[in-house]
Amino acid sequence: MIRTDLLRPVHELLGVQARERAHQVAFLDERTALEYGELADRTARLAGHLAALGVDRGDRVAVLMGNRVETAETYLAVPRSGGIAVCLNPAATATEVEYAIRDSGARVLVTDNPEMICSLLCRCPLSTVVVVDTLAASLPGNATQWLDYAELTTTAPPRPAPDQLALDDVSYMLYTSGTTGRPKGVLLNQRGLLWVVAAGWVPIVGLSADDKVLCGLPLYHSYALDLCVLGTIAVGATTRIMRGFSVIETRRCLAGDNYTVLPGVPTMFVNLARMANKVPSPHRLRVAISAGAILAASAHADFERAHGVPLLDGYGITETSTMVTLNWPDGARPAGSCGLPIPGLSVRLADPKTGQDVPVGTDGEVLVRGPGVMQGYHGKPAETANALAGGWYHTGDLAKADASGYLTITGRTKDLIIRGGENISPAEVEEVLMTAPGVRDAAVVGKPDERVGQVPVAFIVGEGLDEEKVLAHCRDHLAWFKVPIELNVVGEIPRTGSGKIVRHRLDTTGGTGSPGQE
């Protein structure tokens, strides 16, 4: 059942929780904890101060902070001011931050990294910088106004929080990971993000006020923003914000407190399962959720066996306000599947060349329509029109569906390797590689070949690797044309914060070059 009562603007959701559970902790980290009553008051003050600084409906406010309570707080305060929160990666370089500030048009920035911003002020047109953990008075004077975050959240503003943004107004701008080019600003509204909460996290995962969520996900991603920030305040749950994922810290938290929900990306669950198999650890989890990248069926089984709780695979992307599909804890959960479309979303699998729907069991591009789909890319009308052609968001992801409608992601349309007319999904080869002796991580890319167009090349991470045994394993489980012609042993596979492989950073011109089978 879709919880339509949760489709309310942020300030209304905070008002409900402040009345019903004023003294329950909403967010906590290693330094501080905020109760719902405090959160409602502090976000109202910050929003009022931002409005007094000139932030009006549609103005962009950039947020450049690591995982901490203040980040979640700011993500809630900016829409209350009427502005659009531009969620930036705190690990980004100065060049990347400069690009995002210029591209978004943000004139106000909230940050816990003033040193980087000082180096950018001569090139970025920021009028105001709000700093966390650093006294504004200690920063160099210039045309930019420096303000203290602590003061703005604890003192009465010159005007109250406007609280005027409607559900369908753009409230957040999140940048794509840039795996295929320059990042694009994705424009999302509260209705779309809260639809995923009301139709997905609550009825499927069972998220409620009784839950304690352990969040090691980066808050600037739509996955964490939707589940760990907006989902938390929508239902009145409590979320512990970790600085980042750490196997040791996650296990310590799970053993020491009654965390019930653990969202993550595949690499997190692979590492947790590996450690748990060596040293079991107590926990009170009732469910875990994996999204952001493809989770191998073998890794999924390892985690569930080690922890004894359901691990729900899902598929989501920034442009659809995060989740498109989810597995239900009491459903069939076919191995390797990312589940069924969440209620209210329409999903098609179409032939990328013809646009026609493909038969059951055949790879097709995932097309999505529904309330979660973005309003567009900021300042990029041509790219927006292309992505939303025909009223469907064209994800660029490939998937196949079984007779019951369960989707399995098989790769990207641009990643597809075509070898002499035969289509090869890198994800399929990677899943086989992950079950080979000694392999901890793997990625497969296409290498140009004069005779057949492209051939698959593999990059693997592991210990005590016998490359011939790895290739023999591939030959046992894959058709000959899918077997990598080379194995390159590397220290790590480049991935985004959500776990997606950054394939363009894999060099097919070098490596160990162990031959496969031609």
TORSE-93015 format. One record per residue (C-alpha): residue number from 1; x, y, z. Coordinates in steps of 0.25 Angstrom, whole numbers, plus 5000, padded with zeros to 4 digits. Layout:
BEGIN
<k->NUM&u->X&v->Y&w->Z>
...
***
This chain:
BEGIN
<k->1&u->5000&v->5000&w->5000>
<k->2&u->5006&v->5014&w->4996>
<k->3&u->5007&v->5023&w->5008>
<k->4&u->5001&v->5035&w->5001>
<k->5&u->5001&v->5043&w->5014>
<k->6&u->5016&v->5044&w->5013>
<k->7&u->5016&v->5052&w->5001>
<k->8&u->5017&v->5065&w->5008>
<k->9&u->5027&v->5076&w->5007>
<k->10&u->5039&v->5075&w->5017>
<k->11&u->5035&v->5085&w->5026>
<k->12&u->5021&v->5078&w->5028>
<k->13&u->5028&v->5065&w->5031>
<k->14&u->5038&v->5071&w->5041>
<k->15&u->5026&v->5078&w->5048>
<k->16&u->5019&v->5064&w->5049>
<k->17&u->5031&v->5058&w->5055>
<k->18&u->5034&v->5070&w->5064>
<k->19&u->5020&v->5068&w->5070>
<k->20&u->5019&v->5053&w->5071>
<k->21&u->5034&v->5050&w->5075>
<k->22&u->5041&v->5063&w->5079>
<k->23&u->5051&v->5056&w->5088>
<k->24&u->5054&v->5044&w->5079>
<k->25&u->5068&v->5045&w->5072>
<k->26&u->5066&v->5047&w->5057>
<k->27&u->5081&v->5048&w->5053>
<k->28&u->5094&v->5045&w->5060>
<k->29&u->5108&v->5043&w->5057>
<k->30&u->5121&v->5041&w->5065>
<k->31&u->5121&v->5056&w->5070>
<k->32&u->5106&v->5060&w->5072>
<k->33&u->5092&v->5056&w->5072>
<k->34&u->5079&v->5064&w->5068>
<k->35&u->5065&v->5061&w->5073>
<k->36&u->5053&v->5063&w->5064>
<k->37&u->5049&v->5076&w->5072>
<k->38&u->5063&v->5082&w->5071>
<k->39&u->5064&v->5078&w->5056>
<k->40&u->5051&v->5085&w->5053>
<k->41&u->5055&v->5098&w->5060>
<k->42&u->5070&v->5098&w->5054>
<k->43&u->5065&v->5096&w->5040>
<k->44&u->5055&v->5107&w->5041>
<k->45&u->5066&v->5116&w->5047>
<k->46&u->5076&v->5113&w->5036>
<k->47&u->5065&v->5114&w->5025>
<k->48&u->5061&v->5128&w->5030>
<k->49&u->5075&v->5133&w->5030>
<k->50&u->5077&v->5127&w->5016>
<k->51&u->5065&v->5135&w->5011>
<k->52&u->5070&v->5147&w->5018>
<k->53&u->5083&v->5146&w->5010>
<k->54&u->5075&v->5147&w->4997>
<k->55&u->5072&v->5132&w->4995>
<k->56&u->5059&v->5131&w->4987>
<k->57&u->5051&v->5121&w->4980>
<k->58&u->5059&v->5113&w->4970>
<k->59&u->5073&v->5119&w->4975>
<k->60&u->5084&v->5109&w->4977>
<k->61&u->5091&v->5107&w->4990>
<k->62&u->5103&v->5098&w->4988>
<k->63&u->5106&v->5088&w->5000>
<k->64&u->5120&v->5083&w->5001>
<k->65&u->5121&v->5074&w->5013>
<k->66&u->5125&v->5060&w->5017>
<k->67&u->5116&v->5051&w->5024>
<k->68&u->5111&v->5057&w->5037>
<k->69&u->5098&v->5062&w->5044>
<k->70&u->5100&v->5076&w->5038>
<k->71&u->5099&v->5071&w->5024>
<k->72&u->5086&v->5064&w->5026>
<k->73&u->5081&v->5077&w->5033>
<k->74&u->5085&v->5086&w->5022>
<k->75&u->5079&v->5077&w->5012>
<k->76&u->5066&v->5079&w->5019>
<k->77&u->5068&v->5094&w->5022>
<k->78&u->5071&v->5098&w->5008>
<k->79&u->5057&v->5094&w->5002>
<k->80&u->5050&v->5101&w->5014>
<k->81&u->5057&v->5114&w->5009>
<k->82&u->5052&v->5113&w->4995>
<k->83&u->5065&v->5109&w->4990>
<k->84&u->5070&v->5097&w->4982>
<k->85&u->5081&v->5089&w->4990>
<k->86&u->5093&v->5085&w->4981>
<k->87&u->5099&v->5073&w->4987>
<k->88&u->5114&v->5072&w->4984>
<k->89&u->5124&v->5061&w->4986>
<k->90&u->5133&v->5065&w->4998>
<k->91&u->5144&v->5056&w->4991>
<k->92&u->5144&v->5065&w->4979>
<k->93&u->5156&v->5072&w->4974>
<k->94&u->5156&v->5087&w->4974>
<k->95&u->5155&v->5087&w->4959>
<k->96&u->5142&v->5078&w->4960>
<k->97&u->5136&v->5087&w->4971>
<k->98&u->5139&v->5099&w->4963>
<k->99&u->5132&v->5093&w->4951>
<k->100&u->5120&v->5089&w->4959>
<k->101&u->5118&v->5103&w->4965>
<k->102&u->5119&v->5110&w->4952>
<k->103&u->5110&v->5100&w->4945>
<k->104&u->5099&v->5101&w->4956>
<k->105&u->5100&v->5116&w->4957>
<k->106&u->5101&v->5115&w->4972>
<k->107&u->5104&v->5128&w->4980>
<k->108&u->5103&v->5122&w->4994>
<k->109&u->5111&v->5110&w->4999>
<k->110&u->5111&v->5102&w->5012>
<k->111&u->5124&v->5095&w->5015>
<k->112&u->5133&v->5089&w->5025>
<k->113&u->5145&v->5091&w->5015>
<k->114&u->5148&v->5106&w->5015>
<k->115&u->5162&v->5103&w->5011>
<k->116&u->5158&v->5098&w->4997>
<k->117&u->5148&v->5109&w->4996>
<k->118&u->5158&v->5120&w->4999>
<k->119&u->5166&v->5115&w->4987>
<k->120&u->5154&v->5116&w->4978>
<k->121&u->5148&v->5130&w->4981>
<k->122&u->5156&v->5137&w->4971>
<k->123&u->5149&v->5128&w->4960>
<k->124&u->5136&v->5125&w->4966>
<k->125&u->5125&v->5136&w->4968>
<k->126&u->5120&v->5132&w->4982>
<k->127&u->5114&v->5143&w->4990>
<k->128&u->5113&v->5136&w->5003>
<k->129&u->5120&v->5124&w->5009>
<k->130&u->5115&v->5117&w->5022>
<k->131&u->5125&v->5110&w->5029>
<k->132&u->5124&v->5098&w->5039>
<k->133&u->5135&v->5095&w->5050>
<k->134&u->5143&v->5108&w->5046>
<k->135&u->5141&v->5122&w->5051>
<k->136&u->5137&v->5131&w->5040>
<k->137&u->5145&v->5142&w->5046>
<k->138&u->5158&v->5134&w->5044>
<k->139&u->5156&v->5134&w->5029>
<k->140&u->5162&v->5144&w->5020>
<k->141&u->5154&v->5156&w->5016>
<k->142&u->5149&v->5158&w->5002>
<k->143&u->5137&v->5161&w->4994>
<k->144&u->5131&v->5148&w->4999>
<k->145&u->5123&v->5148&w->5012>
<k->146&u->5127&v->5137&w->5022>
<k->147&u->5117&v->5133&w->5032>
<k->148&u->5117&v->5123&w->5044>
<k->149&u->5108&v->5111&w->5042>
<k->150&u->5106&v->5110&w->5058>
<k->151&u->5101&v->5124&w->5058>
<k->152&u->5091&v->5122&w->5047>
<k->153&u->5085&v->5110&w->5053>
<k->154&u->5084&v->5115&w->5068>
<k->155&u->5080&v->5130&w->5066>
<k->156&u->5067&v->5136&w->5062>
<k->157&u->5067&v->5140&w->5047>
<k->158&u->5062&v->5153&w->5042>
<k->159&u->5050&v->5146&w->5035>
<k->160&u->5044&v->5133&w->5037>
<k->161&u->5046&v->5121&w->5028>
<k->162&u->5038&v->5123&w->5016>
<k->163&u->5034&v->5108&w->5015>
<k->164&u->5027&v->5111&w->5001>
<k->165&u->5033&v->5101&w->4992>
<k->166&u->5022&v->5092&w->4986>
<k->167&u->5024&v->5077&w->4985>
<k->168&u->5026&v->5078&w->4970>
<k->169&u->5036&v->5090&w->4971>
<k->170&u->5051&v->5086&w->4968>
<k->171&u->5057&v->5084&w->4982>
<k->172&u->5070&v->5077&w->4979>
<k->173&u->5081&v->5076&w->4969>
<k->174&u->5090&v->5064&w->4969>
<k->175&u->5101&v->5062&w->4959>
<k->176&u->5103&v->5050&w->4951>
<k->177&u->5115&v->5041&w->4954>
<k->178&u->5122&v->5045&w->4941>
<k->179&u->5125&v->5031&w->4937>
<k->180&u->5122&v->5035&w->4922>
<k->181&u->5126&v->5049&w->4922>
<k->182&u->5125&v->5063&w->4929>
<k->183&u->5115&v->5062&w->4941>
<k->184&u->5101&v->5067&w->4939>
<k->185&u->5092&v->5074&w->4949>
<k->186&u->5080&v->5065&w->4951>
<k->187&u->5067&v->5073&w->4956>
<k->188&u->5059&v->5066&w->4966>
<k->189&u->5046&v->5070&w->4973>
<k->190&u->5041&v->5066&w->4987>
<k->191&u->5029&v->5058&w->4981>
<k->192&u->5038&v->5049&w->4973>
<k->193&u->5048&v->5046&w->4984>
<k->194&u->5037&v->5044&w->4994>
<k->195&u->5029&v->5035&w->4985>
<k->196&u->5041&v->5025&w->4986>
<k->197&u->5039&v->5026&w->5001>
<k->198&u->5024&v->5024&w->5001>
<k->199&u->5024&v->5013&w->4990>
<k->200&u->5037&v->5006&w->4993>
<k->201&u->5044&v->5008&w->5006>
<k->202&u->5032&v->5008&w->5014>
<k->203&u->5023&v->4997&w->5008>
<k->204&u->5034&v->4988&w->5003>
<k->205&u->5045&v->4990&w->5013>
<k->206&u->5036&v->4993&w->5024>
<k->207&u->5043&v->5005&w->5028>
<k->208&u->5036&v->5011&w->5041>
<k->209&u->5038&v->5020&w->5053>
<k->210&u->5044&v->5007&w->5060>
<k->211&u->5056&v->5006&w->5051>
<k->212&u->5070&v->5010&w->5053>
<k->213&u->5077&v->5012&w->5040>
<k->214&u->5092&v->5010&w->5040>
<k->215&u->5097&v->5019&w->5028>
<k->216&u->5111&v->5018&w->5022>
<k->217&u->5106&v->5023&w->5009>
<k->218&u->5111&v->5036&w->5003>
<k->219&u->5100&v->5046&w->5007>
<k->220&u->5102&v->5054&w->4994>
<k->221&u->5096&v->5042&w->4986>
<k->222&u->5081&v->5040&w->4983>
<k->223&u->5081&v->5027&w->4990>
<k->224&u->5085&v->5032&w->5003>
<k->225&u->5078&v->5045&w->5002>
<k->226&u->5065&v->5038&w->4999>
<k->227&u->5066&v->5027&w->5009>
<k->228&u->5075&v->5032&w->5020>
<k->229&u->5070&v->5047&w->5020>
<k->230&u->5056&v->5048&w->5014>
<k->231&u->5052&v->5034&w->5018>
<k->232&u->5057&v->5036&w->5032>
<k->233&u->5048&v->5049&w->5035>
<k->234&u->5036&v->5044&w->5027>
<k->235&u->5034&v->5032&w->5036>
<k->236&u->5041&v->5037&w->5049>
<k->237&u->5053&v->5027&w->5049>
<k->238&u->5067&v->5029&w->5054>
<k->239&u->5079&v->5029&w->5045>
<k->240&u->5093&v->5028&w->5050>
<k->241&u->5102&v->5035&w->5039>
<k->242&u->5116&v->5029&w->5038>
<k->243&u->5127&v->5037&w->5032>
<k->244&u->5128&v->5026&w->5021>
<k->245&u->5128&v->5011&w->5020>
<k->246&u->5138&v->5003&w->5028>
<k->247&u->5136&v->4988&w->5031>
<k->248&u->5142&v->4989&w->5045>
<k->249&u->5133&v->5002&w->5049>
<k->250&u->5121&v->4996&w->5043>
<k->251&u->5122&v->4983&w->5050>
<k->252&u->5125&v->4991&w->5063>
<k->253&u->5113&v->4999&w->5061>
<k->254&u->5104&v->4987&w->5058>
<k->255&u->5109&v->4979&w->5070>
<k->256&u->5108&v->4991&w->5080>
<k->257&u->5094&v->4996&w->5077>
<k->258&u->5081&v->4992&w->5071>
<k->259&u->5082&v->4996&w->5057>
<k->260&u->5071&v->4989&w->5049>
<k->261&u->5073&v->4994&w->5034>
<k->262&u->5087&v->4994&w->5027>
<k->263&u->5087&v->5000&w->5013>
<k->264&u->5099&v->4999&w->5005>
<k->265&u->5106&v->4996&w->4991>
<k->266&u->5111&v->4983&w->4986>
<k->267&u->5126&v->4984&w->4991>
<k->268&u->5121&v->4987&w->5005>
<k->269&u->5113&v->4974&w->5006>
<k->270&u->5124&v->4966&w->4999>
<k->271&u->5134&v->4971&w->5010>
<k->272&u->5125&v->4969&w->5021>
<k->273&u->5122&v->4955&w->5017>
<k->274&u->5136&v->4952&w->5016>
<k->275&u->5139&v->4957&w->5030>
<k->276&u->5127&v->4950&w->5036>
<k->277&u->5131&v->4937&w->5030>
<k->278&u->5145&v->4939&w->5038>
<k->279&u->5140&v->4945&w->5051>
<k->280&u->5124&v->4945&w->5053>
<k->281&u->5119&v->4957&w->5060>
<k->282&u->5105&v->4959&w->5067>
<k->283&u->5095&v->4969&w->5061>
<k->284&u->5080&v->4972&w->5062>
<k->285&u->5078&v->4975&w->5047>
<k->286&u->5065&v->4971&w->5041>
<k->287&u->5068&v->4975&w->5027>
<k->288&u->5080&v->4980&w->5018>
<k->289&u->5078&v->4987&w->5004>
<k->290&u->5088&v->4987&w->4992>
<k->291&u->5087&v->4997&w->4981>
<k->292&u->5096&v->5006&w->4973>
<k->293&u->5103&v->4995&w->4965>
<k->294&u->5101&v->4980&w->4961>
<k->295&u->5102&v->4970&w->4973>
<k->296&u->5107&v->4957&w->4968>
<k->297&u->5097&v->4945&w->4972>
<k->298&u->5109&v->4938&w->4979>
<k->299&u->5112&v->4950&w->4988>
<k->300&u->5097&v->4952&w->4991>
<k->301&u->5097&v->4938&w->4996>
<k->302&u->5110&v->4939&w->5004>
<k->303&u->5104&v->4951&w->5012>
<k->304&u->5091&v->4945&w->5015>
<k->305&u->5097&v->4932&w->5019>
<k->306&u->5107&v->4940&w->5028>
<k->307&u->5097&v->4949&w->5035>
<k->308&u->5084&v->4942&w->5034>
<k->309&u->5076&v->4954&w->5029>
<k->310&u->5070&v->4957&w->5015>
<k->311&u->5078&v->4965&w->5006>
<k->312&u->5069&v->4972&w->4997>
<k->313&u->5075&v->4976&w->4983>
<k->314&u->5070&v->4988&w->4976>
<k->315&u->5072&v->4996&w->4964>
<k->316&u->5072&v->5011&w->4964>
<k->317&u->5078&v->5024&w->4958>
<k->318&u->5079&v->5038&w->4961>
<k->319&u->5070&v->5042&w->4949>
<k->320&u->5059&v->5034&w->4955>
<k->321&u->5060&v->5039&w->4970>
<k->322&u->5068&v->5027&w->4973>
<k->323&u->5060&v->5013&w->4973>
<k->324&u->5053&v->5008&w->4961>
<k->325&u->5052&v->4993&w->4965>
<k->326&u->5053&v->4986&w->4978>
<k->327&u->5052&v->4971&w->4983>
<k->328&u->5042&v->4969&w->4994>
<k->329&u->5046&v->4962&w->5006>
<k->330&u->5035&v->4952&w->5005>
<k->331&u->5036&v->4950&w->4990>
<k->332&u->5042&v->4940&w->4981>
<k->333&u->5055&v->4948&w->4980>
<k->334&u->5062&v->4941&w->4968>
<k->335&u->5077&v->4940&w->4969>
<k->336&u->5083&v->4952&w->4962>
<k->337&u->5070&v->4960&w->4961>
<k->338&u->5068&v->4974&w->4965>
<k->339&u->5053&v->4972&w->4967>
<k->340&u->5040&v->4977&w->4962>
<k->341&u->5037&v->4992&w->4959>
<k->342&u->5032&v->4999&w->4971>
<k->343&u->5017&v->5003&w->4971>
<k->344&u->5014&v->5015&w->4962>
<k->345&u->5026&v->5013&w->4953>
<k->346&u->5025&v->5008&w->4939>
<k->347&u->5037&v->5000&w->4933>
<k->348&u->5039&v->4996&w->4919>
<k->349&u->5051&v->4988&w->4913>
<k->350&u->5053&v->4993&w->4898>
<k->351&u->5062&v->4990&w->4887>
<k->352&u->5072&v->5001&w->4887>
<k->353&u->5072&v->5002&w->4872>
<k->354&u->5057&v->5000&w->4869>
<k->355&u->5050&v->5005&w->4881>
<k->356&u->5041&v->4993&w->4881>
<k->357&u->5039&v->4985&w->4894>
<k->358&u->5047&v->4972&w->4895>
<k->359&u->5042&v->4958&w->4898>
<k->360&u->5044&v->4952&w->4912>
<k->361&u->5058&v->4947&w->4915>
<k->362&u->5064&v->4957&w->4904>
<k->363&u->5073&v->4969&w->4907>
<k->364&u->5067&v->4982&w->4905>
<k->365&u->5069&v->4997&w->4910>
<k->366&u->5062&v->5000&w->4923>
<k->367&u->5052&v->5012&w->4920>
<k->368&u->5045&v->5018&w->4932>
<k->369&u->5032&v->5026&w->4934>
<k->370&u->5026&v->5031&w->4947>
<k->371&u->5026&v->5042&w->4958>
<k->372&u->5041&v->5039&w->4962>
<k->373&u->5046&v->5043&w->4948>
<k->374&u->5055&v->5056&w->4948>
<k->375&u->5050&v->5069&w->4943>
<k->376&u->5062&v->5070&w->4934>
<k->377&u->5077&v->5073&w->4934>
<k->378&u->5081&v->5087&w->4939>
<k->379&u->5084&v->5096&w->4927>
<k->380&u->5084&v->5085&w->4917>
<k->381&u->5071&v->5085&w->4909>
<k->382&u->5077&v->5076&w->4897>
<k->383&u->5082&v->5065&w->4907>
<k->384&u->5068&v->5066&w->4915>
<k->385&u->5060&v->5064&w->4902>
<k->386&u->5069&v->5053&w->4898>
<k->387&u->5068&v->5046&w->4911>
<k->388&u->5053&v->5048&w->4912>
<k->389&u->5049&v->5045&w->4898>
<k->390&u->5035&v->5040&w->4896>
<k->391&u->5032&v->5042&w->4911>
<k->392&u->5041&v->5031&w->4916>
<k->393&u->5054&v->5033&w->4923>
<k->394&u->5064&v->5025&w->4915>
<k->395&u->5074&v->5020&w->4925>
<k->396&u->5085&v->5014&w->4916>
<k->397&u->5084&v->5002&w->4925>
<k->398&u->5082&v->4988&w->4919>
<k->399&u->5073&v->4978&w->4926>
<k->400&u->5065&v->4965&w->4924>
<k->401&u->5052&v->4961&w->4931>
<k->402&u->5047&v->4947&w->4934>
<k->403&u->5032&v->4943&w->4932>
<k->404&u->5028&v->4948&w->4946>
<k->405&u->5034&v->4962&w->4943>
<k->406&u->5047&v->4961&w->4951>
<k->407&u->5058&v->4970&w->4945>
<k->408&u->5073&v->4966&w->4944>
<k->409&u->5082&v->4977&w->4940>
<k->410&u->5092&v->4972&w->4930>
<k->411&u->5100&v->4984&w->4927>
<k->412&u->5100&v->4998&w->4920>
<k->413&u->5097&v->5000&w->4905>
<k->414&u->5110&v->5007&w->4903>
<k->415&u->5118&v->4996&w->4911>
<k->416&u->5112&v->4985&w->4902>
<k->417&u->5124&v->4978&w->4895>
<k->418&u->5121&v->4973&w->4881>
<k->419&u->5130&v->4962&w->4876>
<k->420&u->5128&v->4958&w->4862>
<k->421&u->5113&v->4961&w->4863>
<k->422&u->5112&v->4954&w->4877>
<k->423&u->5107&v->4963&w->4888>
<k->424&u->5115&v->4961&w->4901>
<k->425&u->5110&v->4967&w->4914>
<k->426&u->5122&v->4971&w->4923>
<k->427&u->5113&v->4969&w->4936>
<k->428&u->5111&v->4954&w->4932>
<k->429&u->5126&v->4952&w->4930>
<k->430&u->5129&v->4959&w->4943>
<k->431&u->5120&v->4951&w->4951>
<k->432&u->5127&v->4938&w->4946>
<k->433&u->5140&v->4944&w->4949>
<k->434&u->5136&v->4947&w->4963>
<k->435&u->5134&v->4933&w->4966>
<k->436&u->5147&v->4929&w->4961>
<k->437&u->5158&v->4924&w->4971>
<k->438&u->5165&v->4936&w->4978>
<k->439&u->5157&v->4947&w->4971>
<k->440&u->5152&v->4958&w->4980>
<k->441&u->5148&v->4969&w->4969>
<k->442&u->5147&v->4969&w->4954>
<k->443&u->5143&v->4978&w->4943>
<k->444&u->5142&v->4975&w->4928>
<k->445&u->5143&v->4985&w->4916>
<k->446&u->5144&v->4984&w->4901>
<k->447&u->5157&v->4985&w->4894>
<k->448&u->5157&v->4989&w->4879>
<k->449&u->5161&v->4978&w->4869>
<k->450&u->5163&v->4979&w->4854>
<k->451&u->5157&v->4965&w->4851>
<k->452&u->5144&v->4964&w->4860>
<k->453&u->5142&v->4979&w->4865>
<k->454&u->5144&v->4977&w->4880>
<k->455&u->5149&v->4966&w->4889>
<k->456&u->5147&v->4965&w->4904>
<k->457&u->5158&v->4969&w->4914>
<k->458&u->5157&v->4966&w->4929>
<k->459&u->5164&v->4973&w->4940>
<k->460&u->5164&v->4966&w->4953>
<k->461&u->5168&v->4968&w->4968>
<k->462&u->5171&v->4957&w->4977>
<k->463&u->5182&v->4949&w->4985>
<k->464&u->5189&v->4936&w->4981>
<k->465&u->5183&v->4937&w->4967>
<k->466&u->5186&v->4926&w->4957>
<k->467&u->5182&v->4933&w->4944>
<k->468&u->5181&v->4920&w->4936>
<k->469&u->5172&v->4915&w->4946>
<k->470&u->5163&v->4927&w->4945>
<k->471&u->5162&v->4926&w->4930>
<k->472&u->5159&v->4911&w->4931>
<k->473&u->5148&v->4915&w->4941>
<k->474&u->5143&v->4925&w->4930>
<k->475&u->5143&v->4915&w->4919>
<k->476&u->5135&v->4905&w->4928>
<k->477&u->5124&v->4915&w->4930>
<k->478&u->5124&v->4924&w->4918>
<k->479&u->5122&v->4922&w->4903>
<k->480&u->5136&v->4923&w->4896>
<k->481&u->5134&v->4937&w->4891>
<k->482&u->5131&v->4943&w->4904>
<k->483&u->5144&v->4938&w->4911>
<k->484&u->5154&v->4950&w->4913>
<k->485&u->5165&v->4949&w->4903>
<k->486&u->5174&v->4956&w->4914>
<k->487&u->5175&v->4956&w->4929>
<k->488&u->5181&v->4969&w->4936>
<k->489&u->5184&v->4968&w->4950>
<k->490&u->5182&v->4981&w->4957>
<k->491&u->5182&v->4987&w->4971>
<k->492&u->5168&v->4992&w->4970>
<k->493&u->5156&v->4994&w->4961>
<k->494&u->5152&v->5009&w->4959>
<k->495&u->5138&v->5011&w->4964>
<k->496&u->5129&v->5023&w->4967>
<k->497&u->5124&v->5025&w->4981>
<k->498&u->5112&v->5017&w->4978>
<k->499&u->5120&v->5005&w->4974>
<k->500&u->5119&v->5006&w->4959>
<k->501&u->5131&v->5003&w->4950>
<k->502&u->5138&v->5014&w->4944>
<k->503&u->5142&v->5007&w->4931>
<k->504&u->5148&v->5018&w->4923>
<k->505&u->5159&v->5018&w->4934>
<k->506&u->5163&v->5004&w->4931>
<k->507&u->5175&v->5003&w->4921>
<k->508&u->5174&v->4992&w->4911>
<k->509&u->5187&v->4995&w->4905>
<k->510&u->5196&v->4989&w->4916>
<k->511&u->5194&v->4978&w->4927>
<k->512&u->5199&v->4964&w->4929>
<k->513&u->5192&v->4960&w->4916>
<k->514&u->5190&v->4945&w->4919>
<k->515&u->5183&v->4939&w->4907>
<k->516&u->5168&v->4934&w->4907>
<k->517&u->5162&v->4926&w->4896>
<k->518&u->5160&v->4932&w->4882>
***
